[in-house]
C-alpha cells in the first residue's frame, strides 16, 4: 500500500506488541522488513501499554486488546481530551 501512496509527507507509526507467543523482539526486528519505507517509524511496546490505552479509547472490552488496528488521521487532526 505504501508503494501506491507516494506523498513524501506521509508518516506511518508501526507499534509492535507481544500479543502472540511468536511476538518476541527478534520476530519484530524481522517484521520491520515488511515496512521498508523511510516514512515508517517502528516502536516496540513490550508491556502492551498502547494496546490497553487504545482498547479504552476505542471502547473495546477490557479482555480484548486493540491490536492489528489501523488508524488514519488527517494532518490537521488535533489530539486532546
C-alpha positions as CSV (number, residue, x, y, z in Angstrom):
1,X,0.0,0.0,0.0
2,X,2.8,2.4,0.8
3,X,4.1,1.9,-2.8
4,X,0.9,3.5,-4.1
5,X,0.8,6.3,-1.5
6,X,3.8,8.3,-2.7
7,X,3.3,11.5,-0.7
8,X,6.6,12.4,1.0
9,X,4.9,13.9,4.0
10,X,3.0,10.7,4.9
11,X,4.0,9.3,8.3
12,X,3.4,5.8,9.5
13,X,4.0,4.7,13.1
14,X,4.2,0.9,13.5
15,X,3.9,-0.3,17.1
16,X,5.0,-3.9,17.6
17,X,3.4,-5.6,20.7
18,X,3.9,-9.1,22.1
19,X,0.3,-10.4,21.8
20,X,1.0,-13.9,20.4
21,X,3.6,-16.4,21.6
22,X,5.7,-15.7,18.4
23,X,5.7,-11.9,19.1
24,X,9.1,-11.6,20.7
25,X,11.7,-8.9,19.9
26,X,13.6,-10.9,17.3
27,X,10.4,-11.6,15.4
28,X,9.7,-7.9,15.5
29,X,13.1,-7.0,14.0
30,X,12.3,-9.3,11.2
31,X,8.8,-7.9,10.9
32,X,10.1,-4.4,10.3
33,X,11.3,-5.6,6.9
34,X,7.7,-5.7,5.9
35,X,7.5,-1.9,6.0
36,X,10.9,-0.9,4.5
37,X,9.9,2.7,3.9
38,X,11.7,5.8,5.3
39,X,8.3,7.3,6.2
40,X,7.7,4.4,8.7
41,X,8.9,4.7,12.3
42,X,8.9,1.4,14.3
43,X,8.3,1.1,18.0
44,X,8.4,-1.8,20.5
45,X,5.7,-1.8,23.2
46,X,7.0,-4.6,25.4
47,X,4.3,-4.4,28.1
48,X,1.3,-3.6,25.9
49,X,0.7,-0.1,27.3
50,X,-0.5,1.2,24.0
51,X,-2.9,-1.6,23.1
52,X,-4.5,-1.2,26.6
53,X,-4.9,2.5,26.1
54,X,-6.4,2.1,22.6
55,X,-8.8,-0.5,24.0
56,X,-10.2,2.1,26.3
57,X,-10.2,4.9,23.6
58,X,-11.9,2.5,21.1
59,X,-14.3,1.3,23.9
60,X,-13.3,-2.4,23.5
61,X,-13.8,-4.8,26.3
62,X,-11.0,-4.9,28.9
63,X,-10.3,-8.5,27.9
64,X,-9.8,-7.6,24.2
65,X,-6.5,-5.7,23.4
66,X,-6.6,-3.3,20.4
67,X,-4.1,-4.9,18.1
68,X,-4.0,-5.2,14.4
69,X,-5.7,-1.8,14.5
70,X,-5.1,0.8,11.7
71,X,-5.9,4.4,12.4
72,X,-5.7,7.2,9.8
73,X,-5.5,10.9,10.7
74,X,-5.5,14.0,8.6
75,X,-2.5,16.3,9.0
76,X,-4.9,18.8,10.8
77,X,-6.0,16.3,13.4
78,X,-5.7,17.5,16.9
79,X,-5.2,15.3,20.0
80,X,-6.9,16.2,23.2
81,X,-9.2,15.0,25.9
